Structures are given as structure tokens and as C-alpha cells.
Amino acid sequence: MNLPKLISILVIFLIINSCATKNNENELKNKIEKIISTENGDFGVSIIDENNNIVEINGKKHYPLLSTFKFPIALTILHKVEKRELSMQQQIFIKKEELLENTWSPFKEKHPDGNISISLEEAINWMIVYSDNNLTDILLRLLGGTETVEKFIDDENFVIKNNEYEMHRDWNSQFINKSTPNSFAQLLKKFSEGKILNSENTKWLCQSMVKSETGVKRLKGKLPNVKIAQRAGTSFTNDEGITGAINNVGIMELPNNQKIYIAVFVHNTSEEFSKGEEIIADIAKTTYEFYTKK
């Protein structure tokens, strides 16, 4: 077979393969659009596979991060550990006055009087596994503030200005920190592929995210036996029955050891909170079944 003919066959094959991939992406997108079509709210979804094929709904639109911003914070801390500016075993003294009331803080429930030293590793676990807001702000102060995180992530689509205390000041303050579904899913992929942290810290943070105890009815809700390294974000519900954000982002492992990177943001929904979580669970289940049946 001569070279020109071989090249022609290869081009035809690539075109056919590209069309098949596009059809697959459209199929999954249609399934997800059907899930959200009858629900009230603003939905942002981004799903990226290992070959960078992407399924998106409002993927380039900005959504409030809420506690999903704890993942970029953890990345920034672990990067500083690798640079030896911080140590996982260094001790952090938690003052009683730093344990604020009226915020999500399992650490405060366990140590109401504070004035206790814990390691940096323990502090990150409180932030990632238990989503502790007080420990998050303590870690941000250790870093030098949110600007350090925003600078490290270095993505114009990530806006990280408020800490947890500032997010709790009023309804609008919780929406200052934001990103797009596409950018968050790409950040997860970059992290998982070892392009942000070394292999040791990538594995450590992944394991912490797998053990996360918040948002377990979302991406994991209908996939209890699937390994998902995830981080949730949740706002409060106002007097009008609007929940500002029900978020979940994560790395989903398939049976063939491939990974799917998924970010789902539910913004300003009037659905019952449990329904908002179920929408995310249905999107995750549909995604998992789509990729495992391909």
C-alpha cells in the first residue's frame, strides 16, 4: 500500500473515531439534561475522561465554590510542604478563641475548649475529611490568606477571596469564591495525573478525599461501592426556601482503572435539600453506567 493511500485511510479512521466520540458525548449530555430538565435551579456540570473528552452543561459559567475551595487550599499547603516551607508534623496550636460558634466545626465539638496542639497533617484531615470551617481558616492564616491559594492555582477562572468566616457574613458573601465546572474538573485531572504534587502527596490527599464524611449522598449517593475522591460544598437555605449551593466535585474510579473527573454545581435551587443531593447522585450514577457500558 502506498503512503498517500495509507494516510487517506488513517484520516478517514480518525474522522470516524472523532464522530463516534462526539456521539457518545452527546448521548451522556442528553441523559444528564433529562435529569435536570424538570428541576428548579442553575446547574453546572463538567465530566472529563482520561482522553480529555468533555461533557459539559454550563461548563464555562462561574458557580460559587463554598467548601469545594478546601481542595485548592490543601493543594497549596502540600506544595509548601514539598518546598519544605511547612512540615506535615509541625505542631499548630489551636486557640480557644479561634474556634468560632455558628459554623460547621466537628473539631470544636470534640475540643470545645481549644488550646490544644495538633500536627499540620491532622489539621488538613479535619479540613478535607470533616470539612471543618474553623480549621480551614486557621490553615489559611498559616498560608498567609486566600491570595496565596489563588496565586498558586493560577487560573483566572478560580476566584478565591473569602475565608469561611467571611463567607458566613451574609447571603451574598458566600458567592464571592467561584470557579467554572470545566476549570474545576481540569484541576482534579491535573492533580490526579501528578502534575501538581509529587506522588506521595497526591496519594495522601486522594485517600483523604475518599474518606470525606460530608456530601456522601451526592456523587457517592447511588454508587456506594465505587471509589470516589470527593469534596463537597454547601450553603445555607434562606427564608425564601432557596439553597445557594449544593456542590460536589470528585475523581471517580472505573472498574478498568480509568478515572473520570466530575464537577457538579447546583446553584440557587428551590428544591428540597435532599432532592438537590439526589440530582447530583443521579448524574454520577448515569455517568458511571455510561462509561462502564461503553
N, C-alpha and C positions, 0 to 999 in steps of 0.2 A: 504493500500500500504506500502510495507516495505521500510526501509530507503535507501538501496542501489539502489532500482529501482527509488525512488524519486530523488536521487542525479543524476542518469543517465539521467532522463528526464530534470532536471534543466540544466545539462551540454549541452544537445542537444539544449535546448531553447537558451542558451547563445551563442552557436556557430551559430545558425541560425540568431539570432539577430545581432551578430557581422558581419556576412556576408552581411546581409541586409544593415547595416550601411555603410559598405565598398563600396557596390554597389552604394548607394546614393552619397557617397563622390566622387566616380569615375564619376558618371553622371554629377555632378556640375563641376568637374575639366575639363571634356571633353567639356562642354559648354563654359567655360572660355578660354580654349585652342583654341577653334574655333574662339573666338572673337579676340584673339591676333595673330592668325596664319598668317594673311596676313599683319600685321602691322610691321613697322620698329622700332626697339628699343629693349631694355633689360627690361623685365617685371618681377617684383616680386610681388607675391600675397600670402596673408595668410588670411584664413577665419576660425574662431574658434567659435563653438557654446557653449552653456552653459554646455554641457556634455563633453567638451574638444575634440570633434571630429574636425578634422582639414582637410581643403582642402588647398593645397599649390602648388604653382608653383615657383620654386627657393626660397622656404621659408627659407632656411638656408644660402642663399647668402647675402652678405652685399651690401646695397644700400645707397647712400647719403641721409641724413635726410632733409637738407635745413630747412625750418621753422617748420617742424614737431617737431624739437627739443625744440620748445617753450612749448610743453606739459610736457616733463620731467622737464623743468625749473619751470613751475607752480607747479608741484608736490613737488619739493624741497622747494619752498617758503612756500607753505601751510603747509608742515611738520614743518618748522621752526616756523610758526605761532602757530601750535599746541603745540610746545615745549616752547612757549612764548618768543622765541628769537626775533620774529618780531610780529608786530600787524597790522591787516588789516587797522586800522585807523591812523597808524603813517603817518606823512607827509614826502614826498620826494620832495626836491627842485630840479627842472629841470633847469639846467643852459642852457643859450643860446648856449654856445659852445659845449654842449653835443648833440645838435640837428644837426646832420651831413647832408650834402647835398648828392645827388646822391644815396639815399637809400629809401626804402619804409617806409614812415613815415606820416601817416594821422595826428598824433599828431602835427608834425611840421607845417603841412598845417593849422591846427586850431590855433596853438600858435607859429607863426614864430619867435617871439622874445624871447620865453622861459622865463626864470627867473620867474617861477611860481611853487607853491607848489600844489601837488595832493596827495591823500591818496595812500597807498600801494594797496588797493583794486582797485582803479581806474587804477593804473599802470598795474596791472595784466590784467585787462579788455582790456586795449589798446594793450597788447601783444597777448592775446588769441582771442578776438573778431575781432580786426582790424589788427592783425599781425604786429604791429609797430616795426620796427627794432631798432630804437633809444631807445625806452623804454625797449626793450629786453636787450640791452647792459647795460643800467642803472641798471636794476634789477640784471643782472649778477654781476655787480660790487658790488651791495649791498650784494650778496651772498658770494662774495669772488672769483668769477670766475667760469669757466666751470668745473674745477676739483671738485668743491663742488657738482655739479649736477651729474657728472659721478660717484662720490663716493656714493651718495645717491641711485642712480638707481641700482648700484651694480650688473651689468650684463655685462659679458665680451663681449657680442655682441653689446653693446652700446658704441660707441666711440664718446665722446663729448669734443673736444679740442679747436675749434674756436668759437669766438663770431661772431655777424653779421658783424662787421667792418672787421674782419679778413677773413670772408668768401667772402667778396667783393674785396679782394686784387687782385685776378687773377682767371683764369678759374679753375685751379686745387684746389685752396683753399676751394672752396665751397663743395668739395667732401670729405674733411677730416672727418667731422662728419658723422657717419654712423651707421646703425643697420641692422638686418635681419627682413624681414616681420614677421616671426614667433615670434621673441622676442618682436616686437612692438605690435602685436596683443595680445600676452600674457600679456604685460604690461597694455594694455587697459582693459583686462578682470580682472586682479588683482585689478586695480583701481576701476572698476565698482562694484566689489564684496565687496568693503570696506576694502580691505587688505592693503591699503597704507595710506589712510587718514581716518579721522573719518567721520561719516555720514553727518555732516553739511558741511564740506569742499568738500566731494565727490559730494554732490548735487550742491553746488555752482559752482564748476568747470565744472560739466556736463552741467549746464544751460548756462554757458559762452560759452562752445563749441558748444552748439545748436545754439546760437546766432551768431556764427562766420560768418563774412561777406566776407571771402576770400575762394576761391575754391568751391563756391556754384554750379558750373556747373559740378562738379566731382561726388562724392558719392551721392549728393543730386540732381544732374542734371536731372535725369529722375524719381526721387522719391520726388516730391515737397511736398507731404503731409505726408511723413514719417519722424519721429523724429530721427535725426542723430546728435549725439555729435561728431563733427569732427574738425580736424586740417589739414591744407593744407601745402604743401611745394613746392616752385617754384624756379627754377634757371632762368638765362637769356639764350638767344639763341645766339650762336656765329656766326661768319662771314660765316661759312660753313653751316649754317642752322640747327645746332644740338642744341637741348634743353637738358641741362644736367639733369634736373629732373622735373617731374610733379607728385607730390605725394599727397596722401590723406589717412588719417587713421581715423577710427571712430567707434562709438558704435551705431549700428542700432537696433531700437526697432521694434519688430514684433507685429502684432495685438493681439497675445496671451500673451503679456507682456514679452515674452522671448527676449533675446538680442543676436545679432551676432556681433562679433568683427572682424573688417576687416582692413587690411593694403594693400594698392596698391602703388607700386613704379614703375614709368616709367622713365627709365634712358637712356640718350644719344639717344633720338629719333629724326629722321629726319622728322617725321610727322608734319603737321601744328599744332600749339599750341592748337587750338580749337579741333583738332582731338584727340590729346593726352588726353584732358579732357573728350572727348566723350567716349574714350575707358574705362576710369575709371567709367563713368556713366553707360555704358553698363554692366560692370562687377557687379556693385552694383545692377542694376535692375534685372539682371539674378539671382543673389544671393537672393535677396528679394523674387522673384517669386518662386524660388526653395523651400525656407523654408516655405513660406506661403501656398504652394500647397501640402506639404508633408502630 
